[in-house]
Amino acid sequence: MKMKQMLLLLSLMTISTASWAQSSYGVRAGMNLANVRYIWDGVKLSSTTKVGLNIGAFANFSLNEQISIQPELGFSQMGSKFDGGNETFNYVTLPLLTKYSLKNWGIYAGPQLAFLSSAKDKSDGQSESTKQYYNSTDFAAIIGADYSFTDKIFFNARYQLGLSNILEMQEMEQDDISEKMRNTGLTLSIGYKF
């Protein structure tokens, strides 16, 4: 039910903004340099960066010459590498960004809601689904910038800071163990405005 409410809210915000604002649309594709912040019973465990795919479409609704609202729909591969293996999380993402533009530059920030579509662990040549161990939603803060080479083509860089624990906590609470995992990542992409 929460997912339907969030999608309805995002849709209503987009429609109401579109009704009185100048709009543009576009797509982008690039890579994530993803990692996780993992704390097991108070101890921070180390992991290394994992490269993943990031693609998306966006609409940009101008409020005035410099400020705009930019809702997006995307696909994002997150995760990390640990000793002997790696974990991959595939998400459908819904960022809602506020953007400030000046000449060819734009900076933006906002929240992102993400829905887990799959999770896989690969180690010792074996791959298995681990989706049942993770929450179906993730919430993050996004901050970034873009540079327009032309009226149509731009470069985009953004940082995602996970705000919610992505681990399903039922089993851990029974064992009285504190375990937290949050997604982080840098996204670099090239985009095209229609």
C-alpha positions as CSV (number, residue, x, y, z in Angstrom):
1,M,0.0,0.0,0.0
2,K,2.8,2.4,0.8
3,M,4.3,2.0,-2.7
4,K,1.0,2.9,-4.3
5,Q,0.7,5.9,-2.1
6,M,4.2,7.1,-3.0
7,L,3.7,6.6,-6.7
8,L,0.3,8.5,-6.5
9,L,1.9,11.4,-4.6
10,L,4.8,11.6,-7.1
11,S,2.3,11.5,-10.0
12,L,0.2,14.3,-8.5
13,M,3.2,16.5,-7.9
14,T,4.4,16.0,-11.4
15,I,1.0,16.7,-13.0
16,S,0.3,19.8,-10.8
17,T,3.8,21.2,-11.6
18,A,3.4,20.4,-15.3
19,S,0.1,22.3,-15.5
20,W,1.8,25.7,-15.0
21,A,5.4,25.3,-15.8
22,Q,7.6,25.2,-18.9
23,S,8.9,21.6,-19.3
24,S,11.6,19.6,-21.0
25,Y,12.3,15.9,-21.0
26,G,15.3,13.7,-21.4
27,V,17.2,10.4,-20.8
28,R,20.6,9.5,-19.3
29,A,22.8,6.5,-19.1
30,G,26.0,5.8,-17.2
31,M,27.6,3.9,-14.4
32,N,27.4,3.7,-10.6
33,L,30.5,3.4,-8.4
34,A,28.5,1.8,-5.6
35,N,29.4,0.6,-2.1
36,V,27.6,-0.1,1.2
37,R,28.2,1.2,4.7
38,Y,28.0,-2.0,6.7
39,I,28.0,-2.1,10.5
40,W,27.8,-5.4,12.4
41,D,27.2,-5.1,16.1
42,G,28.9,-1.7,16.3
43,V,31.9,-2.7,14.1
44,K,32.3,-1.1,10.6
45,L,33.2,-3.8,8.1
46,S,35.1,-2.9,4.9
47,S,34.1,-3.5,1.4
48,T,35.2,-2.1,-2.0
49,T,33.4,-0.3,-4.8
50,K,31.3,-2.2,-7.3
51,V,30.6,-0.9,-10.8
52,G,27.0,-1.0,-11.9
53,L,24.6,0.3,-14.6
54,N,22.5,3.4,-14.1
55,I,19.9,4.5,-16.6
56,G,16.9,6.9,-16.4
57,A,14.4,9.3,-17.8
58,F,13.4,12.6,-16.4
59,A,11.1,15.6,-16.8
60,N,12.2,19.1,-15.9
61,F,9.5,21.7,-14.9
62,S,10.8,25.3,-14.7
63,L,9.4,27.4,-11.8
64,N,11.4,30.4,-13.0
65,E,14.5,31.0,-15.1
66,Q,16.8,29.3,-12.7
67,I,14.9,27.0,-10.4
68,S,13.1,23.8,-11.6
69,I,11.7,20.5,-10.2
70,Q,13.0,17.3,-11.8
71,P,11.2,14.0,-11.2
72,E,12.9,10.9,-12.6
73,L,12.3,7.2,-13.2
74,G,15.4,5.0,-13.4
75,F,17.1,1.7,-13.0
76,S,20.2,1.5,-10.7
77,Q,22.6,-1.4,-9.9
78,M,24.0,-0.9,-6.4
79,G,26.0,-3.3,-4.2
80,S,29.6,-3.9,-3.2
81,K,32.5,-6.3,-3.3
82,F,33.6,-8.3,-0.2
83,D,36.4,-10.8,0.3
84,G,35.8,-13.6,-2.2
85,G,32.5,-12.2,-3.7
86,N,30.1,-9.4,-4.4
87,E,26.5,-8.4,-3.8
88,T,24.4,-6.8,-6.5
89,F,21.1,-4.9,-5.8
90,N,18.9,-3.9,-8.7
91,Y,16.6,-1.0,-7.9
92,V,13.8,0.9,-9.7
93,T,14.4,4.5,-8.5
94,L,12.2,7.6,-8.2
95,P,14.3,10.7,-7.4
96,L,12.5,14.0,-6.9
97,L,15.1,16.8,-7.3
98,T,15.1,20.6,-7.0
99,K,17.5,22.1,-9.5
100,Y,19.3,25.4,-9.8
101,S,20.6,26.3,-13.2
102,L,23.1,29.0,-14.3
103,K,24.3,29.1,-17.9
104,N,25.6,25.6,-18.8
105,W,25.7,24.4,-15.2
106,G,23.1,22.9,-12.9
107,I,23.2,21.8,-9.3
108,Y,20.4,19.8,-7.6
109,A,19.4,17.9,-4.5
110,G,16.5,15.9,-3.3
111,P,15.1,12.6,-1.9
112,Q,15.0,9.3,-3.8
113,L,12.7,6.4,-3.2
114,A,13.9,3.0,-4.6
115,F,12.2,-0.4,-5.0
116,L,14.4,-3.5,-4.9
117,S,13.7,-5.7,-7.9
118,S,16.4,-8.3,-7.2
119,A,19.5,-9.0,-5.1
120,K,22.2,-11.6,-5.8
121,D,25.3,-12.8,-4.0
122,K,28.2,-14.2,-6.1
123,S,31.0,-16.0,-4.4
124,D,33.3,-18.9,-5.2
125,G,31.8,-19.2,-8.7
126,Q,28.2,-19.6,-7.3
127,S,25.3,-17.2,-7.6
128,E,22.2,-17.1,-5.4
129,S,19.2,-14.8,-4.9
130,T,19.3,-13.0,-1.5
131,K,16.3,-10.7,-2.0
132,Q,14.6,-12.1,1.0
133,Y,17.3,-10.7,3.3
134,Y,16.7,-7.1,2.2
135,N,13.9,-4.5,2.6
136,S,11.8,-4.0,-0.5
137,T,12.3,-0.2,-0.4
138,D,15.3,2.1,0.2
139,F,15.3,5.9,0.9
140,A,18.3,8.1,0.0
141,A,19.4,11.7,-0.4
142,I,20.8,12.8,-3.8
143,I,23.1,15.7,-4.5
144,G,24.6,16.4,-7.9
145,A,25.6,18.6,-10.8
146,D,25.4,18.6,-14.5
147,Y,27.1,20.4,-17.3
148,S,25.5,21.0,-20.8
149,F,27.9,20.7,-23.7
150,T,25.0,21.7,-26.1
151,D,21.3,22.4,-25.8
152,K,20.8,18.7,-26.0
153,I,23.8,16.8,-24.6
154,F,25.0,17.0,-21.0
155,F,27.2,15.3,-18.4
156,N,25.8,14.4,-15.0
157,A,27.5,13.5,-11.7
158,R,25.6,12.7,-8.5
159,Y,26.2,11.2,-5.1
160,Q,23.6,9.0,-3.4
161,L,23.7,8.7,0.4
162,G,21.5,5.9,1.8
163,L,19.4,7.0,4.8
164,S,17.6,3.7,5.5
165,N,18.8,0.3,6.6
166,I,18.4,-2.0,3.7
167,L,18.6,-5.2,5.7
168,E,15.5,-7.1,6.7
169,M,15.8,-6.9,10.5
170,Q,13.5,-9.7,11.8
171,E,16.2,-12.4,12.1
172,M,18.8,-10.0,13.6
173,E,16.5,-8.7,16.3
174,Q,15.9,-12.3,17.5
175,D,19.6,-12.8,17.9
176,D,20.0,-9.4,19.7
177,I,22.6,-8.4,17.1
178,S,22.7,-4.8,15.7
179,E,23.3,-4.9,11.9
180,K,23.0,-2.0,9.5
181,M,23.7,-1.7,5.8
182,R,23.2,1.5,3.8
183,N,23.7,2.1,0.1
184,T,26.1,4.8,-1.1
185,G,27.3,5.6,-4.6
186,L,28.7,8.0,-7.2
187,T,26.8,8.1,-10.5
188,L,28.5,9.4,-13.7
189,S,26.3,9.6,-16.8
190,I,25.8,11.2,-20.2
191,G,22.3,12.5,-21.0
192,Y,20.2,13.8,-23.9
193,K,17.4,16.4,-23.7
194,F,14.5,16.3,-26.1
